[in-house]
Amino acid sequence: MGGVPRRHRLFWQGRRAEADKRADTLQLADAFEQRIGAIVDTVASAATEMQATAQAMSTTAERTTREVNVVAGAAGEASTSVATIASAAEQLSASIGEITRQIAQSAAIPGNAVSEASSTDATVEGLAAAAQRSGTWSI
């Protein structure tokens, strides 16, 4: 009968080994679950931060788009202003050319007047000389 206590002891040792193995497995599973939980928490936190960053970037992109549109509008207005100034400069240049032509024409008028006055003076002198010769008219 010495075999029964030994079997009994082996039985209980086997049960204890199974229980220890089960406890180790549960402990490993708990540790694994904790590690996975920590990883999931880290990933969730990173995802939340990424979402906040993406929202901030989207807001920045929208603001930049609005500012680009404002700058484009200002550039268009500046371009229109430059075209208006160029047109005004062309008109001013044409006016200066016309004024220059009129000044040149006006400059010729006194010369013509002097020439006409000299001619008239010569005519009057001729008439005066003719009148003195005839003796009827004196100056």
C-alpha positions in Angstrom: 0.0 0.0 0.0 2.9 2.2 -0.2 1.9 3.2 -3.6 -1.3 4.9 -2.6 0.2 7.7 -0.5 2.8 8.2 -3.2 0.0 8.4 -5.9 -1.9 10.7 -3.6 1.2 12.9 -3.2 1.9 12.9 -6.9 -1.7 13.7 -7.5 -1.6 16.7 -5.2 1.8 17.7 -6.6 0.3 17.6 -10.1 -2.7 19.6 -9.0 -0.4 22.1 -7.3 1.7 22.3 -10.5 -1.4 22.9 -12.6 -2.6 25.5 -10.1 0.8 27.2 -10.2 0.9 27.0 -13.9 -2.7 28.5 -14.1 -1.6 31.3 -11.6 1.5 32.0 -13.7 -0.6 32.1 -16.9 -3.2 34.4 -15.2 -0.4 36.6 -13.9 1.2 36.7 -17.4 -2.3 37.5 -18.9 -2.8 40.3 -16.3 0.6 41.7 -17.1 -0.1 41.5 -20.8 -3.4 43.2 -20.4 -1.9 46.0 -18.3 0.8 46.5 -20.9 -1.7 46.5 -23.8 -3.9 48.8 -21.8 -1.0 51.2 -21.3 -0.2 51.0 -25.0 -3.9 51.6 -26.0 -4.0 54.6 -23.6 -0.8 56.0 -25.1 -2.1 55.5 -28.7 -5.5 57.0 -27.7 -3.7 60.0 -26.2 -1.5 60.4 -29.2 -4.5 60.2 -31.5 -6.2 62.9 -29.4 -3.1 65.1 -29.7 -2.9 64.4 -33.4 -6.6 65.3 -33.8 -6.0 68.6 -32.0 -2.9 69.3 -34.1 -4.8 68.5 -37.3 -7.6 70.9 -36.2 -5.0 73.6 -35.5 -3.4 73.0 -38.9 -6.8 73.2 -40.6 -7.5 76.5 -38.8 -4.1 77.8 -39.8 -4.7 76.7 -43.4 -8.1 78.4 -43.5 -6.6 81.6 -42.1 -3.7 81.5 -44.6 -6.2 81.0 -47.4 -8.2 84.1 -46.3 -4.9 86.1 -46.1 -3.8 84.9 -49.5 -7.1 86.0 -50.9 -6.7 89.4 -49.3 -3.2 89.7 -50.7 -4.3 88.6 -54.1 -7.1 91.2 -54.1 -4.6 93.9 -53.0 -2.3 92.8 -55.8 -5.1 93.1 -58.3 -5.9 96.6 -57.1 -2.3 97.5 -57.2 -2.1 96.2 -60.8 -5.2 98.2 -61.7 -3.6 101.3 -60.1 -0.4 100.8 -62.0 -2.3 100.5 -65.3 -4.3 103.7 -64.4 -1.0 105.5 -63.6 0.6 104.3 -66.8 -2.4 105.6 -68.8 -2.3 108.9 -67.0 1.4 109.2 -67.7 0.8 108.6 -71.4 -1.9 111.3 -71.4 0.5 113.7 -69.6 3.2 112.9 -72.1 0.8 113.7 -75.0 -0.3 116.9 -73.2 3.3 117.9 -72.8 3.9 117.3 -76.5 0.9 119.4 -77.5 2.1 122.2 -75.1 5.6 122.1 -76.6 4.1 122.3 -80.1 1.9 125.3 -79.1 4.9 127.0 -77.4 7.0 126.5 -80.6 4.1 127.9 -82.7 3.7 130.8 -80.2 7.4 131.5 -80.4 7.1 132.1 -84.1 4.3 134.6 -83.7 6.5 137.5 -82.3 9.0 136.9 -85.0 6.2 137.1 -87.6 4.8 140.2 -85.8 8.2 141.9 -85.9 8.5 141.0 -89.6 5.0 142.4 -90.2 5.7 145.5 -88.1 8.9 146.1 -90.1 7.0 145.7 -93.3 4.3 148.0 -92.1 6.9 150.5 -90.9 8.5 150.4 -94.3 5.1 151.0 -96.0 4.3 153.9 -93.7 7.8 155.4 -94.3 7.2 154.9 -98.1 3.8 156.6 -97.8 5.3 159.4 -95.7 8.1 160.0 -98.2 5.6 160.0 -101.0 3.4 162.5 -99.1 6.4 164.8 -98.5 7.2 164.7 -102.1 3.8 165.7 -103.0 3.9 168.3 -100.2 0.3 167.8 -99.2 0.7 165.6 -96.2 3.2 165.9 -93.4 4.1 163.8 -90.5 
